[in-house]
């Protein structure tokens, strides 16, 4: 049973957990749930506990975050759109870290950041427009790094210098800035995979498995090693359907 009201120990642990994971604004407490917000991540989170030595609970009100959060929801009454239970504070901290990284990248946080940063910048000349574009591309990369947790989902590579922000629908073909900056329009790929994906020499099916263009050599396919499929959302799949049209020729071969 959730502790109502929170004891001093539980309250302190909840505030510490929230603060260390980017949710530093304390909004108050109701029915044993303490609410927190962030100045950078969207949404409100709620923390509760059965007691200092019992389970810890997290509630999330951001629908986009809930849709992609991995822990199974808990059957407990409380605020938010979904609630989760954790046996230890370590598990709670790990979940909060993911909630924060999703909260700063979904759904339109990158767009808002971009609009704020370029609001007063001129766009008259080509050079000025390129400056604005570079700002957008830098924001897109930073938010993809957050969303994909700093690793290529195919290879597991985590060296930032070897990772590329790969647009599914190319930047120039996007009709709006919202589409250009949507993290569901991007994959964080290692440099070799990015080069192949950018040229439509490789694409991905709805299960996140590679599909190679007939024009890609056998040697190149052998060098494009991968460990596991990419975990995709429906938004990724919708855009990849368009990308597959570019990659598929008269015939295509699936990856291993």
C-alpha atoms as a printed R data frame, in Angstrom:
    type eleno elety resid chain resno      x       y       z
1   ATOM     1    CA   UNK     A     1  0.000   0.000   0.000
2   ATOM     2    CA   UNK     A     2  1.270   3.472  -0.881
3   ATOM     3    CA   UNK     A     3  2.447   5.441   2.123
4   ATOM     4    CA   UNK     A     4  0.027   8.318   2.763
5   ATOM     5    CA   UNK     A     5  1.302  10.914   3.513
6   ATOM     6    CA   UNK     A     6  4.941  10.367   2.659
7   ATOM     7    CA   UNK     A     7  7.334  10.029   5.581
8   ATOM     8    CA   UNK     A     8 10.400  12.256   5.762
9   ATOM     9    CA   UNK     A     9 12.678   9.454   4.482
10  ATOM    10    CA   UNK     A    10 10.444   8.591   1.520
11  ATOM    11    CA   UNK     A    11  9.911  12.248   0.667
12  ATOM    12    CA   UNK     A    12 13.664  12.911   0.705
13  ATOM    13    CA   UNK     A    13 14.406   9.861  -1.449
14  ATOM    14    CA   UNK     A    14 11.716  10.829  -3.947
15  ATOM    15    CA   UNK     A    15 13.029  14.385  -4.235
16  ATOM    16    CA   UNK     A    16 16.603  13.121  -4.596
17  ATOM    17    CA   UNK     A    17 15.642  10.613  -7.309
18  ATOM    18    CA   UNK     A    18 13.652  13.199  -9.246
19  ATOM    19    CA   UNK     A    19 16.290  15.919  -8.957
20  ATOM    20    CA   UNK     A    20 19.197  13.708 -10.021
21  ATOM    21    CA   UNK     A    21 17.276  12.700 -13.126
22  ATOM    22    CA   UNK     A    22 16.321  16.154 -14.354
23  ATOM    23    CA   UNK     A    23 12.978  16.712 -12.576
24  ATOM    24    CA   UNK     A    24 13.899  19.438 -10.091
25  ATOM    25    CA   UNK     A    25 10.608  21.316  -9.789
26  ATOM    26    CA   UNK     A    26  8.557  20.016  -6.853
27  ATOM    27    CA   UNK     A    27  4.862  20.521  -7.579
28  ATOM    28    CA   UNK     A    28  3.421  19.145  -4.358
29  ATOM    29    CA   UNK     A    29  1.985  15.954  -2.931
30  ATOM    30    CA   UNK     A    30 -1.439  14.340  -3.061
31  ATOM    31    CA   UNK     A    31 -2.595  10.931  -1.795
32  ATOM    32    CA   UNK     A    32  1.003   9.856  -1.208
33  ATOM    33    CA   UNK     A    33  2.219  10.778  -4.716
34  ATOM    34    CA   UNK     A    34  4.787  13.579  -4.951
35  ATOM    35    CA   UNK     A    35  4.730  15.432  -8.287
36  ATOM    36    CA   UNK     A    36  7.746  16.782 -10.160
37  ATOM    37    CA   UNK     A    37  8.414  18.637 -13.393
38  ATOM    38    CA   UNK     A    38 11.447  19.658 -15.430
39  ATOM    39    CA   UNK     A    39 12.458  22.878 -17.142
40  ATOM    40    CA   UNK     A    40 13.714  20.885 -20.145
41  ATOM    41    CA   UNK     A    41 11.690  17.658 -20.365
42  ATOM    42    CA   UNK     A    42  7.982  17.617 -21.129
43  ATOM    43    CA   UNK     A    43  5.426  16.087 -18.804
44  ATOM    44    CA   UNK     A    44  4.954  15.578 -15.073
45  ATOM    45    CA   UNK     A    45  6.125  12.564 -13.075
46  ATOM    46    CA   UNK     A    46  4.831  11.315  -9.729
47  ATOM    47    CA   UNK     A    47  6.762   9.256  -7.171
48  ATOM    48    CA   UNK     A    48  5.463   7.198  -4.254
49  ATOM    49    CA   UNK     A    49  6.526   4.270  -2.075
50  ATOM    50    CA   UNK     A    50  5.175   1.561   0.187
51  ATOM    51    CA   UNK     A    51  7.710   2.744   2.760
52  ATOM    52    CA   UNK     A    52 11.471   3.238   2.849
53  ATOM    53    CA   UNK     A    53 12.027  -0.524   2.541
54  ATOM    54    CA   UNK     A    54  9.127  -1.363   0.214
55  ATOM    55    CA   UNK     A    55  8.451  -0.951  -3.479
56  ATOM    56    CA   UNK     A    56  8.860   2.375  -5.266
57  ATOM    57    CA   UNK     A    57  6.289   3.687  -7.710
58  ATOM    58    CA   UNK     A    58  6.505   5.986 -10.716
59  ATOM    59    CA   UNK     A    59  3.570   7.552 -12.570
60  ATOM    60    CA   UNK     A    60  3.958   9.300 -15.941
61  ATOM    61    CA   UNK     A    61  1.488  11.650 -17.631
62  ATOM    62    CA   UNK     A    62  3.304  12.036 -20.994
63  ATOM    63    CA   UNK     A    63  1.530   9.792 -23.512
64  ATOM    64    CA   UNK     A    64  4.533   9.672 -25.840
65  ATOM    65    CA   UNK     A    65  6.830   8.545 -23.041
66  ATOM    66    CA   UNK     A    66  4.333   5.933 -21.842
67  ATOM    67    CA   UNK     A    67  4.119   4.497 -25.358
68  ATOM    68    CA   UNK     A    68  7.867   3.808 -25.421
69  ATOM    69    CA   UNK     A    69  8.698   3.065 -21.793
70  ATOM    70    CA   UNK     A    70  9.726  -0.555 -21.394
71  ATOM    71    CA   UNK     A    71  8.836  -1.481 -17.778
72  ATOM    72    CA   UNK     A    72  5.370  -3.081 -17.564
73  ATOM    73    CA   UNK     A    73  2.810  -0.873 -15.912
74  ATOM    74    CA   UNK     A    74  1.778  -1.701 -12.356
75  ATOM    75    CA   UNK     A    75 -1.772  -2.392 -11.192
76  ATOM    76    CA   UNK     A    76 -1.890   0.438  -8.675
77  ATOM    77    CA   UNK     A    77 -4.220   3.394  -8.392
78  ATOM    78    CA   UNK     A    78 -2.729   6.822  -8.877
79  ATOM    79    CA   UNK     A    79 -2.169   9.813 -11.155
80  ATOM    80    CA   UNK     A    80 -0.798   9.939 -14.692
81  ATOM    81    CA   UNK     A    81 -1.491   7.819 -17.756
82  ATOM    82    CA   UNK     A    82  0.505   4.811 -16.491
83  ATOM    83    CA   UNK     A    83  2.139   3.675 -13.261
84  ATOM    84    CA   UNK     A    84  5.183   1.459 -12.690
85  ATOM    85    CA   UNK     A    85  6.552  -0.447  -9.672
86  ATOM    86    CA   UNK     A    86 10.219  -1.082  -8.806
87  ATOM    87    CA   UNK     A    87 11.761  -3.309  -6.176
88  ATOM    88    CA   UNK     A    88 14.796  -1.060  -5.666
89  ATOM    89    CA   UNK     A    89 15.806   2.571  -5.969
90  ATOM    90    CA   UNK     A    90 18.387   1.563  -8.583
91  ATOM    91    CA   UNK     A    91 15.611   0.295 -10.845
92  ATOM    92    CA   UNK     A    92 13.634   3.488 -10.243
93  ATOM    93    CA   UNK     A    93 16.647   5.644 -11.124
94  ATOM    94    CA   UNK     A    94 17.165   3.741 -14.387
95  ATOM    95    CA   UNK     A    95 13.516   4.261 -15.353
96  ATOM    96    CA   UNK     A    96 13.645   7.952 -14.455
97  ATOM    97    CA   UNK     A    97 16.709   8.437 -16.636
98  ATOM    98    CA   UNK     A    98 14.818   6.959 -19.595
99  ATOM    99    CA   UNK     A    99 11.712   9.035 -18.840
100 ATOM   100    CA   UNK     A   100 13.847  12.182 -18.906
101 ATOM   101    CA   UNK     A   101 15.642  11.370 -22.171
102 ATOM   102    CA   UNK     A   102 12.316  10.591 -23.819
103 ATOM   103    CA   UNK     A   103 10.763  13.727 -22.322
104 ATOM   104    CA   UNK     A   104 13.336  15.996 -23.958
105 ATOM   105    CA   UNK     A   105 12.945  14.353 -27.351
106 ATOM   106    CA   UNK     A   106  9.197  13.593 -27.635
107 ATOM   107    CA   UNK     A   107  7.092  14.668 -29.336
108 ATOM   108    CA   UNK     A   108  7.958  18.254 -30.301
109 ATOM   109    CA   UNK     A   109 10.629  19.272 -27.800
110 ATOM   110    CA   UNK     A   110 13.353  19.498 -30.500
111 ATOM   111    CA   UNK     A   111 11.108  21.752 -32.595
112 ATOM   112    CA   UNK     A   112 10.464  24.089 -29.674
113 ATOM   113    CA   UNK     A   113 14.182  24.245 -28.907
114 ATOM   114    CA   UNK     A   114 14.923  25.028 -32.547
115 ATOM   115    CA   UNK     A   115 12.279  27.741 -32.787
116 ATOM   116    CA   UNK     A   116 13.608  29.409 -29.642
117 ATOM   117    CA   UNK     A   117 17.208  29.376 -30.845
118 ATOM   118    CA   UNK     A   118 16.519  30.705 -34.361
119 ATOM   119    CA   UNK     A   119 13.664  33.094 -33.574
120 ATOM   120    CA   UNK     A   120 15.758  36.225 -34.122
121 ATOM   121    CA   UNK     A   121 18.193  34.937 -36.724
122 ATOM   122    CA   UNK     A   122 18.062  36.348 -40.269
123 ATOM   123    CA   UNK     A   123 17.357  34.010 -43.180
124 ATOM   124    CA   UNK     A   124 17.792  36.345 -46.126
125 ATOM   125    CA   UNK     A   125 20.999  34.992 -47.642
126 ATOM   126    CA   UNK     A   126 22.009  31.425 -48.386
127 ATOM   127    CA   UNK     A   127 24.746  31.666 -45.749
128 ATOM   128    CA   UNK     A   128 22.203  32.751 -43.136
129 ATOM   129    CA   UNK     A   129 19.854  29.933 -44.063
130 ATOM   130    CA   UNK     A   130 22.711  27.446 -43.753
131 ATOM   131    CA   UNK     A   131 23.410  28.700 -40.222
132 ATOM   132    CA   UNK     A   132 19.773  28.065 -39.279
133 ATOM   133    CA   UNK     A   133 19.887  24.625 -40.901
134 ATOM   134    CA   UNK     A   134 23.057  23.707 -39.019
135 ATOM   135    CA   UNK     A   135 21.423  24.655 -35.710
136 ATOM   136    CA   UNK     A   136 18.486  22.392 -36.545
137 ATOM   137    CA   UNK     A   137 20.748  19.513 -37.514
138 ATOM   138    CA   UNK     A   138 22.763  19.883 -34.306
139 ATOM   139    CA   UNK     A   139 19.569  19.792 -32.212
140 ATOM   140    CA   UNK     A   140 18.328  16.770 -34.153
141 ATOM   141    CA   UNK     A   141 21.567  14.881 -33.517
142 ATOM   142    CA   UNK     A   142 21.572  15.754 -29.809
143 ATOM   143    CA   UNK     A   143 17.997  14.562 -29.347
144 ATOM   144    CA   UNK     A   144 18.674  11.359 -31.325
145 ATOM   145    CA   UNK     A   145 21.617  10.705 -29.007
146 ATOM   146    CA   UNK     A   146 19.169  10.996 -26.108
147 ATOM   147    CA   UNK     A   147 16.444   8.919 -27.724
148 ATOM   148    CA   UNK     A   148 18.753   6.046 -28.752
149 ATOM   149    CA   UNK     A   149 20.728   6.324 -25.485
150 ATOM   150    CA   UNK     A   150 23.975   7.130 -27.264
151 ATOM   151    CA   UNK     A   151 24.348   3.847 -29.122
152 ATOM   152    CA   UNK     A   152 23.787   2.469 -32.590
153 ATOM   153    CA   UNK     A   153 20.876   0.046 -32.170
154 ATOM   154    CA   UNK     A   154 22.256  -2.286 -34.847
155 ATOM   155    CA   UNK     A   155 25.886  -2.604 -33.807
156 ATOM   156    CA   UNK     A   156 25.955  -1.384 -30.204
157 ATOM   157    CA   UNK     A   157 28.688   1.154 -31.010
158 ATOM   158    CA   UNK     A   158 28.718   3.982 -28.457
159 ATOM   159    CA   UNK     A   159 31.660   6.077 -29.693
160 ATOM   160    CA   UNK     A   160 30.026   9.445 -30.413
161 ATOM   161    CA   UNK     A   161 32.533  10.252 -33.156
162 ATOM   162    CA   UNK     A   162 31.388   7.161 -35.061
163 ATOM   163    CA   UNK     A   163 27.650   7.822 -34.749
164 ATOM   164    CA   UNK     A   164 25.545   9.696 -37.295
165 ATOM   165    CA   UNK     A   165 22.070  11.228 -37.112
166 ATOM   166    CA   UNK     A   166 20.398   9.540 -40.076
167 ATOM   167    CA   UNK     A   167 17.186  11.066 -41.412
168 ATOM   168    CA   UNK     A   168 14.653   8.551 -42.716
169 ATOM   169    CA   UNK     A   169 12.859  11.166 -44.812
170 ATOM   170    CA   UNK     A   170 15.759  13.396 -45.934
171 ATOM   171    CA   UNK     A   171 16.012  16.911 -44.511
172 ATOM   172    CA   UNK     A   172 15.457  18.547 -47.913
173 ATOM   173    CA   UNK     A   173 12.338  16.438 -48.593
174 ATOM   174    CA   UNK     A   174 10.597  17.231 -45.302
175 ATOM   175    CA   UNK     A   175  7.728  19.670 -45.700
176 ATOM   176    CA   UNK     A   176  8.002  21.222 -42.234
177 ATOM   177    CA   UNK     A   177 10.557  21.859 -39.511
178 ATOM   178    CA   UNK     A   178  8.449  19.645 -37.251
179 ATOM   179    CA   UNK     A   179  9.094  16.694 -39.569
180 ATOM   180    CA   UNK     A   180 12.794  17.514 -39.909
181 ATOM   181    CA   UNK     A   181 13.276  17.566 -36.143
182 ATOM   182    CA   UNK     A   182 11.013  14.656 -35.153
183 ATOM   183    CA   UNK     A   183 13.175  11.936 -33.569
184 ATOM   184    CA   UNK     A   184 10.887   9.339 -35.134
185 ATOM   185    CA   UNK     A   185 12.246  10.554 -38.467
186 ATOM   186    CA   UNK     A   186 15.745   9.496 -37.500
187 ATOM   187    CA   UNK     A   187 18.023   6.601 -36.629
188 ATOM   188    CA   UNK     A   188 21.326   6.825 -34.783
189 ATOM   189    CA   UNK     A   189 23.620   4.707 -36.938
190 ATOM   190    CA   UNK     A   190 27.330   4.007 -37.017
191 ATOM   191    CA   UNK     A   191 29.120   5.760 -39.875
192 ATOM   192    CA   UNK     A   192 29.213   2.838 -42.316
193 ATOM   193    CA   UNK     A   193 25.531   2.010 -41.822
194 ATOM   194    CA   UNK     A   194 24.657   5.703 -42.143
195 ATOM   195    CA   UNK     A   195 26.467   5.949 -45.483
196 ATOM   196    CA   UNK     A   196 24.589   2.926 -46.831
197 ATOM   197    CA   UNK     A   197 21.240   4.109 -45.434
198 ATOM   198    CA   UNK     A   198 21.662   7.655 -46.758
199 ATOM   199    CA   UNK     A   199 22.222   6.305 -50.277
200 ATOM   200    CA   UNK     A   200 19.321   3.832 -49.934
201 ATOM   201    CA   UNK     A   201 21.707   0.899 -50.287
202 ATOM   202    CA   UNK     A   202 20.153  -0.525 -47.141
203 ATOM   203    CA   UNK     A   203 16.767  -0.035 -45.521
204 ATOM   204    CA   UNK     A   204 14.781  -1.784 -42.773
205 ATOM   205    CA   UNK     A   205 11.612  -3.844 -42.650
206 ATOM   206    CA   UNK     A   206  8.855  -3.338 -40.081
207 ATOM   207    CA   UNK     A   207 10.692  -5.599 -37.616
208 ATOM   208    CA   UNK     A   208 13.827  -3.460 -37.863
209 ATOM   209    CA   UNK     A   209 15.817  -6.010 -39.876
210 ATOM   210    CA   UNK     A   210 18.118  -4.805 -42.678
211 ATOM   211    CA   UNK     A   211 17.143  -5.163 -46.309
212 ATOM   212    CA   UNK     A   212 19.941  -4.646 -48.832
213 ATOM   213    CA   UNK     A   213 19.687  -3.057 -52.258
214 ATOM   214    CA   UNK     A   214 20.502  -5.364 -55.199
215 ATOM   215    CA   UNK     A   215 23.203  -2.883 -56.207
216 ATOM   216    CA   UNK     A   216 25.141  -3.425 -52.958
217 ATOM   217    CA   UNK     A   217 28.092  -5.774 -53.392
218 ATOM   218    CA   UNK     A   218 28.442  -9.008 -51.446
219 ATOM   219    CA   UNK     A   219 31.655  -7.701 -49.891
220 ATOM   220    CA   UNK     A   220 29.867  -4.585 -48.637
221 ATOM   221    CA   UNK     A   221 27.040  -6.688 -47.189
222 ATOM   222    CA   UNK     A   222 29.580  -8.788 -45.327
223 ATOM   223    CA   UNK     A   223 31.134  -5.653 -43.827
224 ATOM   224    CA   UNK     A   224 27.757  -4.327 -42.654
225 ATOM   225    CA   UNK     A   225 27.649  -6.507 -39.559
226 ATOM   226    CA   UNK     A   226 24.817  -6.164 -37.061
227 ATOM   227    CA   UNK     A   227 23.852  -7.691 -33.740
228 ATOM   228    CA   UNK     A   228 20.094  -7.236 -33.416
229 ATOM   229    CA   UNK     A   229 17.134  -5.611 -35.181
230 ATOM   230    CA   UNK     A   230 16.182  -2.015 -34.485
231 ATOM   231    CA   UNK     A   231 13.284  -1.485 -32.089
232 ATOM   232    CA   UNK     A   232 10.820   0.630 -34.074
233 ATOM   233    CA   UNK     A   233  7.665   2.568 -33.314
234 ATOM   234    CA   UNK     A   234  4.754   2.902 -35.722
235 ATOM   235    CA   UNK     A   235  6.024   6.388 -36.575
236 ATOM   236    CA   UNK     A   236  9.388   4.933 -37.611
237 ATOM   237    CA   UNK     A   237  7.660   2.260 -39.692
238 ATOM   238    CA   UNK     A   238  5.494   4.797 -41.488
239 ATOM   239    CA   UNK     A   239  8.534   6.731 -42.657
240 ATOM   240    CA   UNK     A   240 10.596   3.649 -43.442
241 ATOM   241    CA   UNK     A   241  7.910   2.481 -45.856
242 ATOM   242    CA   UNK     A   242  8.816   5.506 -47.962
243 ATOM   243    CA   UNK     A   243 12.535   4.826 -47.600
244 ATOM   244    CA   UNK     A   244 12.086   1.223 -48.748
245 ATOM   245    CA   UNK     A   245 10.704   2.451 -52.048
246 ATOM   246    CA   UNK     A   246 14.088   4.038 -52.763
247 ATOM   247    CA   UNK     A   247 16.097   0.995 -51.717
248 ATOM   248    CA   UNK     A   248 14.178  -1.778 -53.426
249 ATOM   249    CA   UNK     A   249 15.031  -2.684 -56.965
250 ATOM   250    CA   UNK     A   250 13.680  -5.578 -59.099
251 ATOM   251    CA   UNK     A   251 14.628  -7.887 -56.206
252 ATOM   252    CA   UNK     A   252 16.076  -7.519 -52.704
253 ATOM   253    CA   UNK     A   253 17.748  -9.690 -50.142
254 ATOM   254    CA   UNK     A   254 17.060  -9.620 -46.418
255 ATOM   255    CA   UNK     A   255 19.796  -9.472 -43.821
256 ATOM   256    CA   UNK     A   256 20.803 -12.414 -41.636
